[in-house]
Amino acid sequence: MTNWPITYAHTLICHTFIPPLKPSNMLNGHGDDIYKSNTEIKANFSTNVWYDADTDILRSMLITQIDKIFHYPEPAAESFVREVARFHNLQPQNVIAGNGATELFYLIAHAFEGSKTILPIPSFSEYEDACTLYRHQQIFVPIKDLQAGPADLMFICNPNNPNGHVWKLEEIENILQQYPQMTLVVDESFIDFAPTAQPSEPLLASYPNLLVIHSMTKSYAIPGLRLGYMLGSEKLIDRIKRFTHPWNVNALAIEIGKFLLQNGKYLLPDTDRLLKRKENFVRAFDELPGYSPVPSETSFFLIHTIHKSHVLKQELLKQFGILIRDASNFRGLDEHYFRVNTLSDEKNQMLLRALRLLSINDL
């Protein structure tokens, strides 16, 4: 693999500021934005959701539970919370259920309104959007030069989106030890895609300043149902619960969530096979003039290109029905980065062929 010198736009300084209240810049800036196009999508590389899940099992489960939509769901997804607690050997008072992981980021930001908050970059932009909404004093620190604390709050994504960086468990524990007054949020939404990433849950018993977030939408391929959960000390969870609202998780998501926690292990990604395919994909990009893959420990990875990523995205969609993730709106990246997820060998080759066919005049 080419050792590409990654140059992020904000690596020279670590700056602190209190941002003005503004609308979310990511509301229409995520991947998987198929809804914006009338073009038939033949291959969707823009989303990090597991592409090969057994959807027939999930469809059958939804059919058996369809009558649940005629009644209100549990106000706080109580039965799902109990199942999460059992799954992680915790108590229900250590768990909050969310309408996807993103709702949980906003709940945390609300509960810590006005806090001094550290955000490594590049990373998932909803942390920043949530903190901006609730007027946090944000400190942006490049991941490769990370200096934690002192602060009130810190978010990390493990493995990180968009670059696939994995935080070692000892690094996470070191932050918790050094800054016991700072709450550390570890977002493990993509942990099933990175065999080198170690779950942070074992640290919960020793560190009351830790929150761990799980998304069930990526690993089980149910992004449309919106389901996630947060784990933490009773004191922290109680603080955040004050900002929840009733019926935030729909009835079908509750039932699917319980089913997956009880029976879903065999539906998770075959990570070893997936990452072998990803390495072949990366090697092919390495041989493609004008494209340099960035090292990643997950099935998704960034690519630096000499072309403008938004133009590349438009042309791939228009000419080939292929969707990639323009990564230029991640803080710390510029207009020459895009992100892809590893799909089947056939679809991976489809993207590589399309890039070879695009002429310089197209871009």
C-alpha positions in Angstrom: 0.0 0.0 0.0 1.2 3.5 -0.8 2.3 5.4 2.3 0.3 8.5 1.3 1.2 11.5 3.4 -2.2 12.4 4.8 -2.6 16.2 5.0 -5.7 17.2 6.8 -6.9 20.8 6.5 -6.8 21.5 10.3 -3.7 19.7 11.4 -1.5 22.8 12.0 -3.3 24.1 15.0 -5.7 23.0 17.6 -8.2 25.8 17.9 -10.9 26.5 20.4 -14.0 28.6 19.8 -17.6 29.0 20.8 -19.5 28.5 17.6 -22.7 30.4 16.8 -26.0 28.6 16.7 -26.5 27.2 13.2 -28.5 24.6 11.3 -27.0 21.2 11.1 -24.4 21.0 8.2 -24.8 17.2 8.1 -28.6 17.0 7.8 -28.2 16.5 4.1 -24.5 15.6 4.1 -24.4 11.9 5.1 -23.7 9.0 2.9 -26.4 6.7 1.5 -28.2 9.7 0.0 -30.0 7.6 -2.6 -33.2 9.7 -1.9 -31.6 12.6 -3.7 -31.3 10.9 -7.0 -33.7 9.5 -9.6 -30.8 7.4 -11.0 -30.9 3.6 -10.5 -28.2 2.7 -8.0 -26.3 -0.3 -9.1 -23.7 -0.2 -6.4 -23.8 1.8 -3.2 -20.3 2.4 -1.7 -21.4 5.4 0.3 -22.8 3.7 3.4 -20.9 1.7 6.0 -23.9 -0.5 6.7 -23.2 -4.3 6.4 -24.2 -5.0 2.8 -24.7 -8.8 2.9 -27.0 -9.3 5.9 -29.7 -12.0 5.6 -32.6 -9.6 5.1 -35.2 -12.4 4.7 -34.9 -13.2 8.4 -35.5 -9.6 9.3 -38.4 -9.3 6.9 -40.0 -12.4 8.4 -39.6 -11.0 11.9 -41.1 -7.7 10.9 -44.2 -9.4 9.5 -44.8 -11.4 12.7 -44.7 -8.1 14.7 -46.6 -5.8 12.3 -49.7 -5.6 14.5 -47.5 -3.7 17.0 -47.8 -0.5 14.9 -51.5 -0.2 15.9 -50.5 0.5 19.5 -48.2 3.0 21.2 -44.7 1.6 21.9 -43.2 1.4 25.3 -42.4 5.0 26.4 -38.7 4.3 27.0 -38.3 1.0 25.1 -38.3 -0.7 28.5 -38.2 -4.3 27.3 -35.4 -3.6 24.9 -33.4 -1.8 27.6 -33.8 -4.9 29.8 -32.5 -7.1 27.0 -29.5 -4.7 26.4 -28.7 -4.8 30.1 -28.9 -8.6 30.2 -26.7 -8.8 27.0 -24.0 -6.7 28.6 -24.3 -8.0 32.1 -25.5 -4.7 33.4 -28.6 -3.3 35.1 -31.4 -1.4 33.2 -30.5 1.8 35.0 -27.1 1.6 33.1 -28.9 1.8 29.7 -30.7 4.3 27.5 -32.3 3.3 24.2 -32.1 5.7 21.3 -33.6 6.4 17.9 -30.3 5.4 16.4 -26.9 6.4 17.8 -27.3 9.9 16.6 -30.2 10.8 18.9 -27.9 9.7 21.8 -25.2 12.1 20.7 -27.7 15.0 20.9 -29.0 13.8 24.3 -25.5 13.9 25.6 -24.8 17.3 24.1 -28.0 18.6 25.7 -27.2 17.2 29.1 -23.8 18.8 29.0 -25.0 22.1 27.4 -22.3 24.8 27.3 -19.5 22.4 28.2 -15.9 22.5 27.0 -15.7 19.6 24.6 -12.9 17.9 22.7 -13.6 16.5 19.2 -10.9 14.6 17.3 -10.9 15.2 13.6 -11.7 14.0 11.1 -14.6 12.1 12.6 -18.4 11.8 12.5 -19.8 15.3 12.1 -22.9 14.8 14.2 -20.8 15.2 17.3 -20.0 18.7 16.2 -23.5 19.5 15.1 -25.0 18.3 18.4 -22.4 20.3 20.4 -23.0 23.4 18.3 -26.7 23.2 18.9 -26.2 23.2 22.6 -23.5 25.9 22.6 -20.4 23.8 23.6 -17.0 25.3 23.6 -15.4 23.0 21.0 -11.8 22.0 20.7 -10.9 20.3 17.5 -7.8 18.1 17.7 -6.3 16.1 14.8 -6.5 12.4 15.6 -2.8 11.8 14.7 -1.7 14.6 17.2 -4.3 13.9 19.8 -4.0 15.5 23.2 -6.9 14.8 25.5 -8.3 17.1 28.2 -8.6 18.9 30.4 -12.3 19.4 29.3 -15.8 18.5 30.4 -16.6 16.1 27.6 -14.8 14.2 24.8 -16.2 12.2 21.9 -14.2 9.4 20.1 -15.4 7.0 17.5 -13.8 3.5 17.7 -13.2 2.5 15.0 -13.3 6.0 13.6 -15.5 7.1 10.8 -14.3 8.1 8.1 -10.7 6.9 8.2 -11.0 3.5 10.0 -8.6 4.5 12.8 -8.8 2.1 15.8 -8.2 3.3 19.4 -6.3 0.9 21.6 -8.1 0.0 24.8 -5.1 1.2 26.8 -5.3 4.6 25.1 -9.0 4.9 26.1 -8.2 3.8 29.7 -5.4 6.3 29.9 -7.7 9.1 29.0 -10.2 8.0 31.6 -7.5 7.8 34.3 -5.8 11.1 33.4 -9.1 13.1 33.3 -11.5 11.6 35.8 -13.6 14.8 35.8 -14.1 14.6 32.0 -16.8 12.4 30.6 -15.5 10.3 27.7 -18.0 9.1 25.0 -16.9 6.1 23.0 -19.0 5.5 19.9 -18.6 1.9 18.9 -21.0 2.0 16.0 -18.6 0.2 13.7 -16.8 -2.1 16.1 -18.1 -5.2 14.3 -16.2 -4.2 11.2 -12.8 -4.0 12.9 -11.4 -7.1 14.5 -8.5 -5.2 16.1 -10.9 -2.9 18.0 -11.5 -3.9 21.6 -14.9 -3.1 23.2 -14.8 -0.5 26.0 -17.6 -2.1 28.1 -15.1 -3.8 30.5 -14.0 -0.4 31.6 -17.5 0.7 32.7 -17.1 -1.0 36.1 -14.0 1.0 36.9 -14.7 4.3 35.3 -17.9 6.2 36.1 -16.9 8.9 33.6 -17.3 6.6 30.6 -20.3 6.4 28.2 -20.3 3.7 25.4 -22.7 4.0 22.5 -23.8 1.2 20.1 -25.7 1.5 16.9 -27.6 -1.6 15.8 -28.2 -0.2 12.3 -24.8 -0.8 10.8 -23.9 -4.3 11.8 -27.4 -5.7 11.3 -28.3 -3.6 8.2 -31.4 -1.9 9.7 -30.7 1.9 9.2 -34.2 2.6 8.3 -35.5 1.3 11.7 -33.2 3.7 13.7 -32.0 1.9 16.8 -29.1 2.3 19.2 -28.3 2.3 22.9 -26.0 3.9 25.5 -24.2 2.3 28.4 -22.8 4.1 31.5 -22.8 4.6 35.2 -26.2 5.0 36.9 -25.3 8.6 37.8 -24.4 9.6 34.2 -27.4 7.8 32.7 -29.7 9.4 35.1 -28.4 12.9 34.2 -28.9 12.2 30.5 -32.4 10.6 30.9 -33.8 13.9 32.0 -33.6 15.1 28.4 -35.2 12.1 26.8 -38.8 12.2 25.4 -41.4 9.4 25.4 -41.8 6.9 22.5 -38.5 7.8 20.9 -38.1 4.1 19.7 -40.8 2.7 17.5 -42.5 -0.6 18.3 -41.0 -2.6 15.4 -37.5 -1.4 16.3 -38.0 -2.5 19.9 -39.0 -6.0 18.8 -36.3 -6.3 16.1 -33.7 -5.1 18.7 -34.6 -7.8 21.2 -34.6 -10.5 18.5 -31.2 -9.5 17.3 -29.6 -9.4 20.8 -31.0 -12.8 21.4 -30.5 -14.5 18.0 -28.5 -12.1 15.8 -24.9 -13.2 16.3 -24.9 -15.2 13.1 -26.2 -12.2 11.1 -23.1 -10.1 11.9 -20.5 -9.4 9.3 -17.9 -12.2 8.5 -15.2 -9.7 9.3 -12.2 -11.8 8.4 -13.5 -12.6 4.9 -14.7 -9.0 4.5 -11.2 -7.5 5.3 -9.4 -9.9 3.0 -11.6 -8.6 0.2 -11.0 -5.1 1.4 -7.2 -5.6 1.1 -7.6 -6.7 -2.5 -9.8 -3.6 -3.1 -7.1 -1.4 -1.6 -4.3 -2.9 -3.7 -6.4 -2.3 -6.8 -6.8 1.4 -5.9 -3.1 1.6 -5.2 -2.4 0.7 -8.8 -5.0 3.2 -10.2 -3.3 6.5 -11.2 -4.7 9.5 -9.3 -6.1 7.5 -6.4 -4.3 6.8 -3.1 -6.1 4.8 -0.4 -5.5 5.8 3.3 -4.7 3.0 5.7 -7.7 1.7 7.6 -8.5 -1.1 10.0 -12.1 -1.5 8.8 -13.9 -2.5 5.7 -14.4 1.2 4.8 -11.5 3.5 3.9 -10.7 7.0 2.6 -9.2 7.7 -0.8 -7.2 10.8 -1.7 -7.7 11.7 -5.3 -6.3 14.4 -7.6 -9.9 15.0 -8.7 -12.6 16.9 -6.9 -14.6 14.4 -4.9 -18.0 16.1 -5.5 -17.5 16.0 -9.3 -16.3 12.4 -9.1 -19.4 11.5 -7.2 -21.7 13.2 -9.7 -20.1 11.5 -12.7 -20.0 8.0 -11.2 -23.7 8.4 -10.4 -24.7 9.9 -13.7 -22.7 7.6 -16.0 -22.6 4.3 -14.1 -25.2 4.3 -11.3 -22.5 4.1 -8.6 -22.7 6.0 -5.4 -19.6 7.0 -3.3 -19.3 9.1 -0.2 -17.9 12.6 -0.9 -15.9 13.1 2.3 -15.1 16.8 1.8 -17.6 17.9 4.5 -15.7 16.0 7.3 -13.9 18.7 9.3 -10.2 18.1 8.6 -10.6 16.8 5.1 -10.7 18.7 1.8 -12.4 18.3 -1.6 -10.0 15.6 -2.7 -11.2 12.9 -0.3 -13.9 10.3 -0.8 -14.8 7.2 1.2 -15.9 3.8 0.0 -17.1 0.7 1.8 -16.0 -2.8 0.6 -18.8 -4.6 -1.2 -18.8 -7.9 -3.2 -15.9 -8.6 -5.6 -18.2 -8.0 -8.5 -19.3 -4.5 -7.3 -15.8 -3.6 -6.2 -14.6 -4.3 -9.8 -17.5 -2.3 -11.1 -16.3 0.8 -9.4 -12.7 0.2 -10.4 -13.7 -0.2 -14.1 -15.8 3.0 -13.9 -12.9 5.0 -12.6 -10.7 3.7 -15.4 -13.3 4.7 -17.9 -13.9 8.2 -16.7 -12.0 10.6 -18.9 -10.1 13.6 -17.6 -12.7 15.8 -19.4 -15.4 14.3 -17.2 -13.5 15.4 -14.1 
